[in-house]
């Protein structure tokens, strides 16, 4: 128990320092809030991949989730953490991120399968920021997606990069989990990539931070 508390404290300090560092480079280098936000998202989320190997009880992860949810929520209208909140669009994604990480961890812990946490969080950590940056920052030959005349806020380049990167990550993760590269590995990876991309495509105001890992988790539970 002492080790678990120590690990919780280490993560608390580490993520806090990450937020401080992100705020510093935002203010001193005058980097866009979208970029520093994605950097913090990528780094913080990726660091939680170790949770299934470090924490034996979900209460420690719940404590971390509550702390950072409160920090992000309370700071939304203040001068602190502008590196996270200084974006032109309305988004609840930063608040949903700790909630999403906790729920994914809880389900994977109850079902006793680490991949149920690792793969959804990997896709959330890597593919989502990649799609966001490419979709927002690359304008040449990039257009908003239209479905039956309805213009979405997502772009072809952003969603395309999400689909390809999530497929590649799924192939690698499934291979190391099943230790076989067969037809099931390919179709399951493709199914995960398609469902996760659709979840990202239809989400709004940052809700993809919840929908993406939940959609991947559901596919894994049903077909793995």
DAPE-V956723 format. One record per residue. N is the residue number from 1. PHI is phi as a letter, one per 20 degrees, with the letter a starting at -180 (999 if undefined). PSI is psi in radians with two decimals (none if undefined). OMEGA is omega as a letter, one per 20 degrees, with the letter a starting at -180 (NA if undefined). Layout:
n = {N/N}
phi = {PHI/PHI}
psi = {PSI/PSI}
omega = {OMEGA/OMEGA}
//
This chain:
n = {1/2/3/4/5/6/7/8/9/10/11/12/13/14/15/16/17/18/19/20/21/22/23/24/25/26/27/28/29/30/31/32/33/34/35/36/37/38/39/40/41/42/43/44/45/46/47/48/49/50/51/52/53/54/55/56/57/58/59/60/61/62/63/64/65/66/67/68/69/70/71/72/73/74/75/76/77/78/79/80/81/82/83/84/85/86/87/88/89/90/91/92/93/94/95/96/97/98/99/100/101/102/103/104/105/106/107/108/109/110/111/112/113/114/115/116/117/118/119/120/121/122/123/124/125/126/127/128/129/130/131/132/133/134/135/136/137/138/139/140/141/142/143/144/145/146/147/148/149/150/151/152/153/154/155/156/157/158/159/160/161/162/163/164/165/166/167/168/169/170/171/172/173/174/175/176/177/178/179/180/181/182/183/184/185/186/187/188/189/190/191/192/193/194/195/196/197/198/199/200/201/202/203/204/205/206/207/208/209/210/211/212/213/214/215/216/217/218/219/220/221/222/223/224}
phi = {999/f/f/f/f/f/f/f/f/f/f/f/f/f/f/f/f/f/f/f/f/f/f/f/f/f/f/e/e/l/e/g/f/f/f/f/f/f/f/f/g/f/f/f/f/f/f/f/g/f/g/f/e/d/d/e/c/f/f/f/f/f/f/f/f/f/g/f/f/f/g/f/f/f/e/f/d/e/e/e/l/f/f/d/e/e/c/f/e/e/b/d/g/f/f/f/g/f/f/f/f/f/f/f/f/f/f/f/f/f/e/l/b/f/f/f/e/f/f/g/f/f/f/f/f/e/f/f/f/f/f/f/f/f/f/e/e/d/d/f/l/c/c/f/f/d/c/l/n/e/e/e/e/e/d/f/f/f/f/f/f/f/f/f/f/f/f/f/f/f/g/f/f/f/f/f/f/e/l/b/d/c/f/f/f/f/f/f/f/f/f/f/f/f/f/f/f/f/f/f/f/e/f/b/l/n/f/f/f/e/f/f/f/f/f/f/f/f/f/f/f/f/c/f}
psi = {-0.66/-0.72/-0.69/-0.72/-0.71/-0.75/-0.68/-0.77/-0.70/-0.78/-0.66/-0.80/-0.76/-0.81/-0.61/-0.77/-0.62/-0.76/-0.68/-0.79/-0.75/-0.70/-0.66/-0.82/-0.49/-0.76/-0.71/-0.64/-0.10/0.81/2.57/2.52/-0.57/-0.67/-0.83/-0.58/-0.79/-0.63/-0.80/-0.71/-0.88/-0.89/-0.84/-0.79/-0.74/-0.60/-0.42/-0.10/-0.47/-0.18/-0.80/-0.40/-0.23/-0.65/2.23/-0.17/2.48/-0.25/-0.59/-0.73/-0.64/-0.73/-0.81/-0.73/-0.75/-0.77/-0.86/-0.47/-0.80/-0.72/-0.84/-0.67/-0.79/-0.59/0.00/-0.55/0.11/-2.99/-0.17/2.68/0.74/-0.41/-0.35/-0.68/-0.16/1.31/2.70/-0.44/2.80/2.23/2.42/0.20/-0.68/-0.61/-0.58/-0.39/-0.94/-0.59/-0.79/-0.77/-0.76/-0.83/-0.71/-0.72/-0.76/-0.81/-0.78/-0.61/-0.76/-0.61/-0.04/0.82/1.88/-0.56/-0.47/-0.33/-0.80/-0.87/-0.83/-0.68/-0.61/-0.81/-0.72/-0.71/-0.68/-0.91/-0.68/-0.86/-0.64/-0.82/-0.70/-0.80/-0.80/-0.68/-0.60/-0.60/-0.38/2.07/-0.45/2.29/0.44/2.28/2.74/2.54/2.35/2.29/1.98/0.72/-0.09/2.07/2.05/2.90/-0.20/2.68/2.80/-0.72/-0.75/-0.87/-0.63/-0.75/-0.60/-0.79/-0.85/-0.81/-0.66/-0.59/-0.79/-0.76/-0.69/-0.72/-0.83/-0.81/-0.76/-0.63/-0.82/-0.42/-0.76/-0.30/0.58/2.43/1.51/-3.00/-0.68/-0.68/-0.76/-0.83/-0.56/-0.72/-0.72/-0.73/-0.75/-0.79/-0.75/-0.82/-0.74/-0.68/-0.71/-0.70/-0.71/-0.60/-0.71/-0.10/2.80/2.63/0.68/0.09/-0.18/-0.41/-0.40/-0.77/-0.65/-1.01/-0.61/-0.70/-0.73/-0.75/-0.73/-0.77/-0.74/-0.76/-0.68/-0.61/-0.20/none}
omega = {r/r/r/r/r/r/r/r/r/r/r/r/a/a/r/r/r/r/r/r/r/r/a/a/r/a/a/a/r/r/r/r/r/a/a/r/r/r/r/r/a/a/a/a/a/a/a/r/a/a/a/a/a/a/a/a/a/a/r/r/r/r/r/a/a/a/a/r/a/r/a/a/a/a/a/a/a/r/r/r/r/r/r/a/a/r/a/a/r/a/r/a/a/r/a/a/r/r/a/r/r/a/r/r/a/a/r/r/a/a/r/r/a/a/r/r/a/a/r/a/r/r/r/a/a/a/a/r/r/r/a/a/r/a/a/a/a/a/a/a/r/a/r/r/r/r/a/r/a/a/r/r/a/r/r/a/r/a/r/r/r/a/a/a/r/r/a/r/a/r/a/a/r/r/a/r/a/a/r/a/a/a/a/r/a/a/r/r/r/r/r/a/a/a/r/r/r/r/r/a/a/a/a/r/r/a/r/r/r/a/a/a/r/r/r/a/r/r/r/a/a/a/a/NA}
//
